[in-house]
Amino acid sequence: MIESEILENLPVDDSEALIELEERLSAHFGIKHEISNFDGNRAKYLAYASTMLSALDSFDVEYFSAYSMAEIRLFNAQEFYNFYTDIHFFITKLKLKCSRRRTQYSVALDDQEKKEIRNHVDSIREIILDSNLSEPKKERILKKLSSLQLEVDKNRTRLEVVADFATSLSHIARDTAHNGIKPVIDEIRPILEIFGASKASEEDTRQLPGPKKREKIEPPRKRLPPPEKFDDSEV
């Protein structure tokens, strides 16, 4: 029986959910790349295999459609190892796919850009704290600011977090402007401009042509030995 905690709070993205679920199951059942003492741990190995097959089936992964639950229940050590190898081949492909996608939908900020964003976030925080917004509304916005700050401190900032931040604060910008407080939009706009410029620069760099292929220089030709001197005395 699988504890419900293992299946809870998985990522929304299907690929990332499968990757994390496999890691949780491997840790829970103590599955390692070296399959040892299969008979002694058969129940754990088969529980791992049946749960993974159920998850793959629920995500409509056709690659594993050849496997059946009845077949898994009769696995021997070699058959389980083959299944486990197939799982990790598939998970590796998912990880590569997710890695490329994260790069596409994220941006790397330099230290100066991070500093400027922090300054704007701090300004927004002060505006919100000094406003006459309701406490629950203040609390929600402060959480969004903290989430953005944590994301900015990472090596790459996910653009979905930036979009969520901008969307959440858009109505607050109207509220603060109507209440005669310094418009929050004056602080939001430069944050978005920093992200936009940084991402555009990253895309431009990625599309630059590679260095020209250097022409090979022929090595110096081997010099022939000088001709021998002719000695008249030998004639």
C-alpha positions in Angstrom: 0.0 0.0 0.0 1.4 3.4 -1.0 1.2 6.2 1.5 -0.9 9.1 0.3 1.9 11.5 1.1 4.0 10.1 -1.8 1.3 11.0 -4.3 0.5 14.5 -2.9 1.7 17.9 -4.1 3.3 16.6 -7.3 4.2 19.2 -9.9 1.4 20.3 -12.3 3.5 19.5 -15.3 3.1 15.8 -16.3 6.7 15.2 -17.1 8.0 16.8 -13.9 5.3 14.9 -11.9 6.5 11.6 -13.3 10.2 12.5 -12.6 9.4 13.4 -9.0 7.1 10.4 -8.4 9.8 8.0 -9.5 12.4 9.6 -7.2 9.9 9.4 -4.3 9.1 5.8 -5.0 12.8 4.8 -5.3 13.6 6.5 -2.0 10.5 5.0 -0.3 11.2 1.4 -1.3 15.0 1.7 -1.2 15.4 0.9 -4.9 18.9 1.3 -6.2 20.5 0.8 -9.6 22.1 -2.4 -8.3 19.3 -5.0 -8.0 20.4 -7.2 -5.1 18.6 -9.8 -3.0 15.5 -9.6 -5.3 13.8 -12.6 -3.6 14.3 -11.1 -0.1 12.9 -7.7 -1.3 10.5 -9.0 -3.9 7.4 -7.3 -2.4 9.1 -3.9 -2.4 10.4 -4.2 -5.9 7.0 -5.3 -7.3 5.2 -2.5 -5.4 7.5 0.0 -7.0 7.0 -1.5 -10.5 3.2 -1.7 -10.2 2.9 1.9 -8.9 5.1 3.2 -11.7 3.1 1.3 -14.3 -0.1 2.7 -12.9 1.3 6.2 -13.0 2.6 5.8 -16.5 -0.8 4.4 -17.6 -2.7 7.4 -16.0 -0.4 9.7 -18.0 -1.1 7.8 -21.2 2.6 6.8 -21.8 2.4 4.4 -24.7 6.0 3.4 -24.3 5.1 1.0 -21.5 1.8 -0.3 -22.9 3.5 -3.7 -23.6 3.7 -4.3 -19.8 0.8 -5.5 -17.9 0.0 -5.7 -14.1 -0.4 -9.4 -14.4 3.1 -9.7 -15.9 4.7 -7.5 -13.2 3.3 -9.8 -10.5 5.3 -12.6 -12.0 8.6 -10.7 -12.5 11.8 -12.5 -11.7 15.0 -10.5 -10.9 16.1 -10.2 -14.6 12.6 -9.1 -15.7 12.4 -6.5 -13.0 15.9 -5.2 -14.0 14.8 -4.9 -17.6 11.7 -2.9 -16.5 13.7 -0.7 -14.2 16.2 0.0 -17.0 13.3 1.0 -19.3 12.0 3.3 -16.6 15.3 5.1 -16.1 15.8 5.4 -19.9 12.4 7.1 -20.1 13.0 9.3 -17.0 16.3 10.5 -18.4 14.6 11.6 -21.6 12.0 13.5 -19.5 14.7 15.2 -17.5 16.5 16.4 -20.7 13.1 17.6 -22.0 12.3 19.5 -18.8 15.8 21.0 -18.6 15.6 22.5 -22.1 12.1 23.8 -21.4 13.1 25.4 -18.1 15.9 27.2 -20.0 13.4 28.4 -22.6 10.9 29.7 -20.0 13.4 31.2 -17.5 16.1 33.8 -17.5 19.5 34.2 -15.8 19.9 37.6 -14.1 23.2 39.2 -13.3 24.0 40.6 -9.9 23.2 44.2 -10.8 19.8 43.2 -12.3 19.0 41.2 -9.1 19.9 44.2 -6.9 17.7 46.5 -8.9 14.8 44.1 -8.7 15.3 43.8 -4.9 15.2 47.5 -4.5 11.9 47.7 -6.4 10.4 44.8 -4.4 11.4 46.6 -1.2 9.7 49.8 -2.4 6.5 47.9 -3.2 6.6 46.2 0.2 6.7 49.6 1.9 3.9 50.9 -0.3 1.7 48.0 0.6 2.5 48.1 4.3 1.6 51.9 4.4 -1.6 51.5 2.4 -5.1 51.2 3.8 -5.7 47.8 2.1 -7.3 45.1 4.2 -4.9 42.9 6.2 -5.8 39.7 4.2 -5.1 41.5 0.9 -1.8 42.9 2.3 -0.8 39.4 3.4 -1.5 37.9 0.0 0.6 40.6 -1.8 3.5 40.3 0.7 3.6 36.5 0.0 3.8 37.2 -3.8 6.7 39.6 -3.2 8.5 37.0 -1.1 8.0 34.4 -3.7 9.4 36.6 -6.4 12.4 37.5 -4.2 13.2 33.9 -3.6 12.9 33.1 -7.3 15.2 36.0 -8.3 17.9 34.7 -6.0 18.1 31.5 -8.0 20.5 30.9 -10.8 17.6 31.1 -13.3 14.2 32.9 -12.6 11.1 31.2 -14.0 9.1 33.5 -16.1 5.8 31.9 -14.8 6.6 33.3 -11.3 7.2 36.8 -12.8 3.9 36.6 -14.7 2.0 35.4 -11.5 3.6 38.3 -9.6 2.5 40.9 -12.2 -1.0 39.5 -12.5 -1.5 39.4 -8.8 -0.4 43.0 -8.3 -2.2 44.5 -11.3 -5.4 45.1 -9.3 -3.5 46.4 -6.3 -1.9 49.0 -8.6 -5.4 50.4 -9.3 -6.4 50.3 -5.6 -3.3 52.1 -4.4 -3.6 54.7 -7.2 -7.2 55.4 -6.3 -6.3 55.9 -2.6 -3.8 58.6 -3.4 -0.8 56.4 -2.6 2.3 56.3 -4.9 1.2 54.0 -7.7 2.6 50.5 -7.4 2.8 50.3 -11.2 5.8 52.7 -11.0 7.7 49.9 -9.3 6.3 47.0 -11.2 7.0 48.4 -14.7 10.9 48.6 -14.2 10.9 45.0 -12.8 9.2 43.7 -15.9 11.5 45.8 -18.2 14.5 44.2 -16.5 13.2 40.7 -17.1 12.2 41.6 -20.7 15.6 43.1 -21.6 17.5 40.2 -20.0 15.5 37.6 -21.8 15.8 39.4 -25.1 19.6 39.6 -24.6 19.7 35.9 -23.8 17.8 35.0 -26.9 20.0 37.2 -29.1 23.1 35.6 -27.7 21.7 32.1 -28.4 21.0 33.0 -32.0 24.5 34.5 -32.7 26.4 32.5 -35.4 29.1 30.3 -34.1 32.8 31.2 -34.6 34.1 30.9 -38.1 35.9 27.7 -38.8 39.6 28.5 -38.9 41.4 27.4 -42.0 44.0 24.8 -41.3 47.6 26.0 -42.0 49.6 23.4 -43.7 52.6 22.3 -41.7 56.0 23.2 -43.2 57.2 20.8 -45.8 60.0 18.5 -44.9 63.2 20.0 -46.2 65.3 17.9 -48.4 68.9 17.3 -47.3 71.5 19.5 -49.1 73.3 17.8 -52.0 76.6 16.2 -51.3 79.7 18.1 -52.3 81.5 16.6 -55.2 85.2 15.9 -54.5 87.4 16.3 -57.6 90.2 14.4 -56.0 88.2 11.3 -56.1 88.0 11.3 -59.9 
